[in-house]
Amino acid sequence: MLALAALAAVAAGCGGGRKEQGPPAVERRYENGGNAVVLRLDRERITVADAVHLEVEATAPEGTEIRLPAPGEKLGKFTVAAVRPGAPELTGDGRVRLRTVYELEPFLAGTYEIPPLEVRFGQGTIETAPLKVEVASVLPPGKQKPEIKEIVPPLDLPGLPAWAAAIAAAALVAAAVWYWRRRRRRARETAPAPKPHEAALAALRALMEGDLLARGEVKLFYLRLSGILRHYIEDRFGLRAPERTTEEFLRDLRSESRFSEEQKRLLREFLGHCDLVKFAGYRPSREEVDQAVNACAQFIAETRPQEAERQPVGAGA
């Protein structure tokens, strides 16, 4: 396969969905016009040693740019331990669906609230209602709020009073939970994040190794192909390519000095070809599919950081 061979050559010079679960404990749906948002929580009650998973699913007519929340390190009182975005999906009725799962960790026991979230659809938005999660202590019920009695004269008895032992146990449990989470978070932080060109080429390689084309899902293939290049442009250059229409992006591209005229022409042709398949029902030949994949890989290879460009690149790139 020509496209896969070219992609492998580029990746050689660069290095290196949704998890199926049981039914959610909470599910909320919001609609506005032709757009919809669904929130799913896997649990309403957890302990301080657990995490809760929030899934945000957005559905809109094809051609609508969807922007899911990016909460940063905190979401309400929760710590955002991980964000797992999914690939765009076609629903089969002229609509596109996008999902992201957020792993949220508490710190202390109590009632937590996931604040309202805003999902953007082109120029419109949908705002969700807050969700509550109960977080329980890992201590036995009788030890969570130890009663502190009045001071009495010291007694020559071995060991600690019951209330002091309970407080010490609570402190030890809190310290153990903090240490376990700190180690897990440090392990995630020490693993270097892939560079934009590495992540894009890995996604492109996974797309080519999948079976979308074999199943005849050409439109979904092109939806993901164009999404790979749009997200690479945003991550690499800070341009808001994923949430803009092709027309808006190409208009802004005219004044962009970081791309050569040949690269701008390649982008215009690539995005125009993808839109024909995604929105006009055009059925590309296998040769045209290979050319589109090669164009995506070529643009990524040509716009990598300088240190990456000094690495050897295969002749097929």
C-alpha beads as a LAMMPS data file, in Angstrom:
LAMMPS data file: protein, C-alpha beads

317 atoms
315 bonds

1 atom types
1 bond types

-500.0 500.0 xlo xhi
-500.0 500.0 ylo yhi
-500.0 500.0 zlo zhi

Masses

1 110.0

Atoms # bond

1 1 1 0.000 0.000 0.000
2 1 1 1.578 3.246 -1.163
3 1 1 0.180 5.497 1.577
4 1 1 1.067 3.124 4.397
5 1 1 4.603 2.682 3.071
6 1 1 5.128 6.443 2.883
7 1 1 3.740 6.917 6.371
8 1 1 6.031 4.229 7.777
9 1 1 9.009 5.991 6.223
10 1 1 8.085 9.317 7.829
11 1 1 7.380 7.717 11.203
12 1 1 10.756 5.983 11.118
13 1 1 12.413 9.382 11.180
14 1 1 10.304 10.644 14.104
15 1 1 10.249 7.897 16.677
16 1 1 7.761 6.862 18.370
17 1 1 -12.099 5.269 21.987
18 1 1 -14.039 4.893 24.375
19 1 1 -13.502 2.271 27.011
20 1 1 -16.424 -0.093 27.220
21 1 1 -17.981 -0.049 30.708
22 1 1 -21.261 -1.037 32.337
23 1 1 -24.318 1.228 32.321
24 1 1 -23.617 4.649 33.879
25 1 1 -24.914 5.511 37.333
26 1 1 -26.017 8.947 36.087
27 1 1 -26.963 10.044 32.573
28 1 1 -28.190 13.526 31.632
29 1 1 -29.153 14.714 28.136
30 1 1 -29.336 18.304 26.861
31 1 1 -30.524 19.462 23.419
32 1 1 -30.534 22.740 21.548
33 1 1 -31.757 22.734 17.958
34 1 1 -29.969 19.937 16.143
35 1 1 -27.180 19.689 18.736
36 1 1 -27.132 17.417 21.791
37 1 1 -24.901 16.780 24.827
38 1 1 -24.996 13.709 27.086
39 1 1 -23.193 13.522 30.452
40 1 1 -22.480 10.129 32.003
41 1 1 -21.046 9.355 35.456
42 1 1 -19.913 5.831 36.215
43 1 1 -20.600 6.287 39.970
44 1 1 -22.415 8.706 42.282
45 1 1 -20.630 7.521 45.435
46 1 1 -16.912 6.845 45.849
47 1 1 -14.266 6.912 48.578
48 1 1 -11.322 9.273 48.855
49 1 1 -9.118 6.512 47.410
50 1 1 -11.232 6.170 44.239
51 1 1 -11.759 8.145 41.042
52 1 1 -14.976 8.932 39.197
53 1 1 -15.198 8.934 35.392
54 1 1 -17.208 11.616 33.618
55 1 1 -18.010 11.103 29.940
56 1 1 -19.090 14.079 27.824
57 1 1 -20.682 13.141 24.491
58 1 1 -21.648 15.756 21.901
59 1 1 -23.639 15.117 18.715
60 1 1 -24.298 17.563 15.893
61 1 1 -25.060 17.625 12.156
62 1 1 -22.087 16.832 9.931
63 1 1 -20.005 19.905 9.200
64 1 1 -20.540 21.387 12.688
65 1 1 -17.347 22.042 14.612
66 1 1 -17.625 20.647 18.174
67 1 1 -15.510 21.922 21.076
68 1 1 -15.624 19.895 24.309
69 1 1 -14.580 21.357 27.706
70 1 1 -10.901 21.657 28.597
71 1 1 -10.992 22.086 32.404
72 1 1 -7.248 22.098 33.086
73 1 1 -6.005 20.631 36.386
74 1 1 -9.203 21.188 38.385
75 1 1 -12.924 20.615 37.821
76 1 1 -14.723 22.031 40.820
77 1 1 -13.028 20.478 43.869
78 1 1 -11.938 17.448 41.844
79 1 1 -8.419 17.005 40.488
80 1 1 -8.413 16.131 36.780
81 1 1 -6.164 13.068 36.765
82 1 1 -6.555 12.211 33.059
83 1 1 -8.398 13.304 29.934
84 1 1 -9.092 10.676 27.272
85 1 1 -10.512 12.190 24.061
86 1 1 -12.129 9.903 21.513
87 1 1 -12.028 10.019 17.725
88 1 1 -14.972 11.542 15.821
89 1 1 -17.681 9.070 14.818
90 1 1 -20.427 9.187 12.208
91 1 1 -23.820 8.098 13.538
92 1 1 -25.198 7.075 10.135
93 1 1 -28.003 9.652 10.074
94 1 1 -26.007 12.653 8.856
95 1 1 -24.607 13.475 12.287
96 1 1 -21.162 13.401 13.904
97 1 1 -20.432 12.377 17.501
98 1 1 -17.470 13.291 19.731
99 1 1 -16.694 11.873 23.186
100 1 1 -14.186 12.652 25.942
101 1 1 -13.755 10.876 29.302
102 1 1 -12.405 12.809 32.304
103 1 1 -10.923 10.910 35.267
104 1 1 -11.599 12.912 38.440
105 1 1 -10.003 12.348 41.854
106 1 1 -11.190 13.779 45.207
107 1 1 -8.960 14.711 48.123
108 1 1 -11.180 14.811 51.226
109 1 1 -14.506 13.220 52.084
110 1 1 -17.643 15.254 51.485
111 1 1 -20.149 16.270 48.815
112 1 1 -18.466 17.257 45.541
113 1 1 -20.100 19.116 42.676
114 1 1 -19.110 18.884 39.023
115 1 1 -19.816 22.442 37.864
116 1 1 -21.811 23.326 34.732
117 1 1 -19.897 22.498 31.546
118 1 1 -20.060 24.421 28.271
119 1 1 -19.924 22.580 24.936
120 1 1 -19.519 24.705 21.813
121 1 1 -21.124 23.934 18.469
122 1 1 -19.854 26.313 15.788
123 1 1 -21.265 29.627 17.002
124 1 1 -23.720 28.099 19.539
125 1 1 -23.303 26.508 22.965
126 1 1 -25.022 24.082 25.335
127 1 1 -24.477 24.457 29.093
128 1 1 -25.098 21.490 31.369
129 1 1 -26.404 21.426 34.937
130 1 1 -24.097 20.551 37.873
131 1 1 -23.735 16.963 39.060
132 1 1 -23.160 15.858 42.663
133 1 1 -20.846 13.076 43.828
134 1 1 -20.663 11.806 47.405
135 1 1 -17.119 11.035 48.580
136 1 1 -16.811 8.864 51.684
137 1 1 -13.881 8.327 54.025
138 1 1 -12.075 4.996 54.019
139 1 1 -12.217 4.869 57.834
140 1 1 -14.861 2.760 59.607
141 1 1 -18.095 4.721 60.341
142 1 1 -17.395 5.026 64.044
143 1 1 -13.886 6.419 63.478
144 1 1 -14.649 9.234 61.032
145 1 1 -15.520 11.900 63.607
146 1 1 -13.877 10.905 66.872
147 1 1 -15.355 12.535 69.955
148 1 1 -12.835 14.616 71.911
149 1 1 -13.639 14.394 75.608
150 1 1 -12.757 16.818 78.360
151 1 1 -9.208 16.827 79.657
152 1 1 -8.663 14.583 82.630
153 1 1 -5.576 14.120 84.767
154 1 1 -2.953 11.942 83.134
155 1 1 -3.141 8.273 83.931
156 1 1 -0.242 5.906 83.935
157 1 1 -1.754 3.617 81.290
158 1 1 -0.010 2.121 78.300
159 1 1 -0.986 3.097 74.772
160 1 1 -2.949 6.062 73.370
161 1 1 -6.488 7.161 74.238
162 1 1 -9.174 5.954 71.805
163 1 1 -9.767 9.405 70.319
164 1 1 -6.018 9.940 69.765
165 1 1 -5.694 6.540 68.119
166 1 1 -8.603 7.384 65.807
167 1 1 -7.010 10.694 64.813
168 1 1 -3.668 8.990 64.228
169 1 1 -5.365 6.328 62.093
170 1 1 -7.138 9.003 60.045
171 1 1 -3.854 10.846 59.537
172 1 1 -2.107 7.655 58.435
173 1 1 -4.872 6.806 55.951
174 1 1 -4.847 10.355 54.533
175 1 1 -1.049 10.231 54.233
176 1 1 -1.174 6.850 52.495
177 1 1 -3.794 8.053 49.987
178 1 1 -1.805 11.247 49.340
179 1 1 1.430 9.300 48.844
180 1 1 -0.207 6.761 46.487
181 1 1 -1.750 9.504 44.362
182 1 1 1.483 11.517 44.343
183 1 1 3.428 8.500 43.069
184 1 1 0.850 7.797 40.381
185 1 1 0.748 11.457 39.276
186 1 1 4.551 11.697 39.289
187 1 1 4.750 8.571 37.118
188 1 1 2.423 10.217 34.597
189 1 1 4.387 13.482 34.691
190 1 1 7.801 11.868 34.220
191 1 1 6.663 10.107 31.041
192 1 1 7.471 12.625 28.287
193 1 1 4.446 13.721 26.281
194 1 1 4.772 12.967 22.557
195 1 1 5.630 15.917 20.353
196 1 1 2.866 17.147 18.015
197 1 1 4.395 15.543 14.913
198 1 1 4.931 12.247 16.739
199 1 1 1.338 12.159 18.019
200 1 1 -0.032 13.065 14.579
201 1 1 1.994 10.400 12.756
202 1 1 1.017 7.790 15.351
203 1 1 -2.656 8.668 14.830
204 1 1 -2.196 8.556 11.069
205 1 1 -0.499 5.171 11.268
206 1 1 -3.326 3.806 13.457
207 1 1 -5.904 5.138 11.004
208 1 1 -4.211 3.402 8.070
209 1 1 -3.877 0.152 9.978
210 1 1 -7.581 0.172 10.868
211 1 1 -10.375 -1.337 8.821
212 1 1 -12.525 1.702 8.012
213 1 1 -11.710 1.555 4.293
214 1 1 -12.219 -2.208 4.179
215 1 1 -15.682 -1.728 5.731
216 1 1 -16.501 0.981 3.206
217 1 1 -16.676 3.758 5.803
218 1 1 -14.861 6.255 3.594
219 1 1 -16.594 9.324 5.006
220 1 1 -15.584 8.442 8.574
221 1 1 -12.037 7.731 7.369
222 1 1 -11.800 11.224 5.869
223 1 1 -13.376 12.808 8.947
224 1 1 -10.589 11.361 11.086
225 1 1 -7.891 12.045 8.492
226 1 1 -8.698 15.753 8.297
227 1 1 -9.037 15.869 12.098
228 1 1 -5.499 14.524 12.504
229 1 1 -4.015 17.306 10.393
230 1 1 -6.219 20.024 11.923
231 1 1 -5.231 19.033 15.484
232 1 1 -1.565 18.806 14.476
233 1 1 -1.722 22.383 13.150
234 1 1 -3.300 23.564 16.399
235 1 1 -0.810 21.723 18.630
236 1 1 2.227 22.638 16.546
237 1 1 1.445 26.255 15.617
238 1 1 -1.313 27.354 18.008
239 1 1 -3.776 27.947 15.165
240 1 1 -7.400 27.107 16.017
241 1 1 -7.860 24.773 13.072
242 1 1 -10.126 22.062 14.610
243 1 1 -12.986 24.407 15.563
244 1 1 -13.065 26.472 12.362
245 1 1 -14.695 25.718 9.061
246 1 1 -12.448 25.069 6.077
247 1 1 -13.420 28.430 4.581
248 1 1 -12.548 30.311 7.777
249 1 1 -9.246 28.481 8.187
250 1 1 -8.159 29.025 4.581
251 1 1 -9.024 32.717 4.859
252 1 1 -6.728 33.058 7.883
253 1 1 -4.088 30.958 6.136
254 1 1 -3.444 33.678 3.543
255 1 1 -1.646 35.883 6.084
256 1 1 0.191 33.012 7.822
257 1 1 3.935 33.500 7.257
258 1 1 5.104 30.239 8.833
259 1 1 3.938 28.178 5.843
260 1 1 5.405 28.333 2.359
261 1 1 3.156 28.964 -0.628
262 1 1 3.548 25.323 -1.627
263 1 1 2.440 24.190 1.846
264 1 1 -0.564 26.523 1.703
265 1 1 -1.513 25.076 -1.672
266 1 1 -1.174 21.539 -0.274
267 1 1 -3.483 22.452 2.635
268 1 1 -6.090 24.012 0.341
269 1 1 -6.183 20.974 -1.908
270 1 1 -6.152 18.498 0.991
271 1 1 -8.965 20.175 2.955
272 1 1 -11.018 20.790 -0.170
273 1 1 -10.730 17.126 -1.155
274 1 1 -11.703 16.011 2.383
275 1 1 -14.780 18.281 2.366
276 1 1 -15.913 16.807 -0.957
277 1 1 -15.904 13.331 0.591
278 1 1 -17.341 14.348 3.976
279 1 1 -20.101 16.695 2.854
280 1 1 -20.722 16.262 -0.887
281 1 1 -20.902 12.471 -1.030
282 1 1 -17.872 12.164 -3.322
283 1 1 -16.463 8.604 -3.550
284 1 1 -12.658 8.789 -3.977
285 1 1 -10.625 6.146 -5.745
286 1 1 -7.962 4.189 -3.871
287 1 1 -5.305 6.290 -5.557
288 1 1 -6.967 9.488 -4.308
289 1 1 -7.123 8.090 -0.764
290 1 1 -3.392 7.310 -0.902
291 1 1 -2.660 10.798 -2.226
292 1 1 -4.635 12.390 0.614
293 1 1 -2.780 10.341 3.253
294 1 1 0.565 11.156 1.624
295 1 1 -0.322 14.869 1.580
296 1 1 -1.104 14.745 5.310
297 1 1 2.153 12.917 6.101
298 1 1 4.135 15.268 3.839
299 1 1 2.824 18.406 5.543
300 1 1 3.626 16.983 8.999
301 1 1 7.133 15.973 7.868
302 1 1 7.868 19.380 6.328
303 1 1 6.696 21.381 9.357
304 1 1 8.319 19.393 12.164
305 1 1 10.629 21.250 14.572
306 1 1 14.183 21.699 13.321
307 1 1 15.632 19.100 15.686
308 1 1 13.219 16.527 14.268
309 1 1 14.082 17.494 10.700
310 1 1 17.746 16.686 11.305
311 1 1 16.805 13.060 11.918
312 1 1 17.031 10.750 8.871
313 1 1 13.781 10.408 6.967
314 1 1 13.036 7.527 4.649
315 1 1 12.975 8.138 0.917
316 1 1 9.240 7.430 0.787
317 1 1 8.495 10.530 2.863

Bonds

1 1 1 2
2 1 2 3
3 1 3 4
4 1 4 5
5 1 5 6
6 1 6 7
7 1 7 8
8 1 8 9
9 1 9 10
10 1 10 11
11 1 11 12
12 1 12 13
13 1 13 14
14 1 14 15
15 1 15 16
16 1 17 18
17 1 18 19
18 1 19 20
19 1 20 21
20 1 21 22
21 1 22 23
22 1 23 24
23 1 24 25
24 1 25 26
25 1 26 27
26 1 27 28
27 1 28 29
28 1 29 30
29 1 30 31
30 1 31 32
31 1 32 33
32 1 33 34
33 1 34 35
34 1 35 36
35 1 36 37
36 1 37 38
37 1 38 39
38 1 39 40
39 1 40 41
40 1 41 42
41 1 42 43
42 1 43 44
43 1 44 45
44 1 45 46
45 1 46 47
46 1 47 48
47 1 48 49
48 1 49 50
49 1 50 51
50 1 51 52
51 1 52 53
52 1 53 54
53 1 54 55
54 1 55 56
55 1 56 57
56 1 57 58
57 1 58 59
58 1 59 60
59 1 60 61
60 1 61 62
61 1 62 63
62 1 63 64
63 1 64 65
64 1 65 66
65 1 66 67
66 1 67 68
67 1 68 69
68 1 69 70
69 1 70 71
70 1 71 72
71 1 72 73
72 1 73 74
73 1 74 75
74 1 75 76
75 1 76 77
76 1 77 78
77 1 78 79
78 1 79 80
79 1 80 81
80 1 81 82
81 1 82 83
82 1 83 84
83 1 84 85
84 1 85 86
85 1 86 87
86 1 87 88
87 1 88 89
88 1 89 90
89 1 90 91
90 1 91 92
91 1 92 93
92 1 93 94
93 1 94 95
94 1 95 96
95 1 96 97
96 1 97 98
97 1 98 99
98 1 99 100
99 1 100 101
100 1 101 102
101 1 102 103
102 1 103 104
103 1 104 105
104 1 105 106
105 1 106 107
106 1 107 108
107 1 108 109
108 1 109 110
109 1 110 111
110 1 111 112
111 1 112 113
112 1 113 114
113 1 114 115
114 1 115 116
115 1 116 117
116 1 117 118
117 1 118 119
118 1 119 120
119 1 120 121
120 1 121 122
121 1 122 123
122 1 123 124
123 1 124 125
124 1 125 126
125 1 126 127
126 1 127 128
127 1 128 129
128 1 129 130
129 1 130 131
130 1 131 132
131 1 132 133
132 1 133 134
133 1 134 135
134 1 135 136
135 1 136 137
136 1 137 138
137 1 138 139
138 1 139 140
139 1 140 141
140 1 141 142
141 1 142 143
142 1 143 144
143 1 144 145
144 1 145 146
145 1 146 147
146 1 147 148
147 1 148 149
148 1 149 150
149 1 150 151
150 1 151 152
151 1 152 153
152 1 153 154
153 1 154 155
154 1 155 156
155 1 156 157
156 1 157 158
157 1 158 159
158 1 159 160
159 1 160 161
160 1 161 162
161 1 162 163
162 1 163 164
163 1 164 165
164 1 165 166
165 1 166 167
166 1 167 168
167 1 168 169
168 1 169 170
169 1 170 171
170 1 171 172
171 1 172 173
172 1 173 174
173 1 174 175
174 1 175 176
175 1 176 177
176 1 177 178
177 1 178 179
178 1 179 180
179 1 180 181
180 1 181 182
181 1 182 183
182 1 183 184
183 1 184 185
184 1 185 186
185 1 186 187
186 1 187 188
187 1 188 189
188 1 189 190
189 1 190 191
190 1 191 192
191 1 192 193
192 1 193 194
193 1 194 195
194 1 195 196
195 1 196 197
196 1 197 198
197 1 198 199
198 1 199 200
199 1 200 201
200 1 201 202
201 1 202 203
202 1 203 204
203 1 204 205
204 1 205 206
205 1 206 207
206 1 207 208
207 1 208 209
208 1 209 210
209 1 210 211
210 1 211 212
211 1 212 213
212 1 213 214
213 1 214 215
214 1 215 216
215 1 216 217
216 1 217 218
217 1 218 219
218 1 219 220
219 1 220 221
220 1 221 222
221 1 222 223
222 1 223 224
223 1 224 225
224 1 225 226
225 1 226 227
226 1 227 228
227 1 228 229
228 1 229 230
229 1 230 231
230 1 231 232
231 1 232 233
232 1 233 234
233 1 234 235
234 1 235 236
235 1 236 237
236 1 237 238
237 1 238 239
238 1 239 240
239 1 240 241
240 1 241 242
241 1 242 243
242 1 243 244
243 1 244 245
244 1 245 246
245 1 246 247
246 1 247 248
247 1 248 249
248 1 249 250
249 1 250 251
250 1 251 252
251 1 252 253
252 1 253 254
253 1 254 255
254 1 255 256
255 1 256 257
256 1 257 258
257 1 258 259
258 1 259 260
259 1 260 261
260 1 261 262
261 1 262 263
262 1 263 264
263 1 264 265
264 1 265 266
265 1 266 267
266 1 267 268
267 1 268 269
268 1 269 270
269 1 270 271
270 1 271 272
271 1 272 273
272 1 273 274
273 1 274 275
274 1 275 276
275 1 276 277
276 1 277 278
277 1 278 279
278 1 279 280
279 1 280 281
280 1 281 282
281 1 282 283
282 1 283 284
283 1 284 285
284 1 285 286
285 1 286 287
286 1 287 288
287 1 288 289
288 1 289 290
289 1 290 291
290 1 291 292
291 1 292 293
292 1 293 294
293 1 294 295
294 1 295 296
295 1 296 297
296 1 297 298
297 1 298 299
298 1 299 300
299 1 300 301
300 1 301 302
301 1 302 303
302 1 303 304
303 1 304 305
304 1 305 306
305 1 306 307
306 1 307 308
307 1 308 309
308 1 309 310
309 1 310 311
310 1 311 312
311 1 312 313
312 1 313 314
313 1 314 315
314 1 315 316
315 1 316 317
